[in-house]
Amino acid sequence: MNIKLCQVIWSNNDPINNDSNNSNTFESFNHLLKIAHFNYPIKADMITLNEIIDDDQLRLRLKRQFMRMYRYYQNLDGTIVQTPVKLTSCSNYYNPTTFTHKINQINSKNIITIDGCEEFSEDLLKIHRIHPYYFKYNFSSFSINDNVTNMKNHVSLVSQLTFDRLHRLEELAIRWLGPMSLALYLTDREATLLIEYITNSRVLQNRTNIGYHIVYVDGKFYPINLLRNIAIKYSVTEFIFHIDIDFLPQENIIDSIEKSINEHFIQNNKSQNICLVVPAFETFKNHLKLPETKNDLLKSWEIGEILPFRHKIWSAGHMSTNYSHWKFSNNDYEVQWSADYEPYVIVSRYTTMFDEIFIGFGWNKASYIMALDALGYKFIVLTNVFLIHLPHPPSFEVFRYRMNSVYKSCIDKLKLDFIKRLAKKHGVQALKYLQFRKDLQIN
């Protein structure tokens, strides 16, 4: 086999543009790569003059030297290799016309351009590096193609998070023993620290049913719905339970959810589009012993330690769940969609995905629930389960939204565009969303 070694110079001068004639446009030449060899070219320098050293000592020195180099490159930003390249010593071997332009991948994305929101549009153009199953994962115990014999393997908890929320994983893993699919938005350096965190965690180190899927940081805004879709894509069960990482479920909630899935989906032969709603609550106390049963929660609710989620500052988000009815009901009940409704739900993994035009903060989950409603999904509130939101400082995206009027305006424009597309797709069924759009324009 003839192997050609080519010197590659990565240029950081200009970003990728749409000019296909630009000689600096990124060209894919991965199929030329046969062997990647990490070698140290000056091994002789590892040994001083007249020094006697055996092979084991030399191997140890080389190993240490390699690890120093490895850690150095490990901490660099991997996006530097996504910038334009030029090959300096392979002009006779490298033919640009034989390769597919990466830029075509960017152009093929269905991107919404919003006037006055160029920063949003730029982020939507990005193609993120993704590393699924970053840590060991056991696929053998269950599969989405298996018959349902063990309900514990039939629902996955899916979520997304950043490095500053990593501490939530142990708490969550203690309470949810079933499979999880987590999309983490990390830098290269943070990804290496994730391995250290998992391997040193007594709770996480032996959990092989948690899929950690890295989406590497690239861009100004948090790509929240892209992350959610990644978590869905790499989940391994037929049903998924959407939550945000600052929520904790009651202990053993999976047992109750399994029974509800069996009642509403399995026994019903999944003939109806159903969405199971898990009521969300919140506490503002940092060291509160969380209730484990509905009766315990009702007692905490009575004295104000636990309250319906965001009922004072954003009641529209969960108002349709009808907490006053939930308080006294033992039977699951159906509720209707309302504007800005954004509950945490259990659905089939084969339903619609989250719309990735929503990045940063604002309406990223409400748009998903609206899409489910447009598809004719029934919202069934479960009366024997709940989530509790734990206190934490506002994220940077929330800060941006609250302080930047342009940011808010861009999110509103994305809302309007989404509703227009939904109305165009669903016709008469979507008339109520058009009325909601008018209300937005008035406000």
Summary of the structure (lengths in Angstrom):
residues: 443
radius of gyration: 25.7
end to end distance: 68.4
largest distance: 88.1
contacts: 1223
relative contact order: 0.11
helix: 39%
strand: 14%
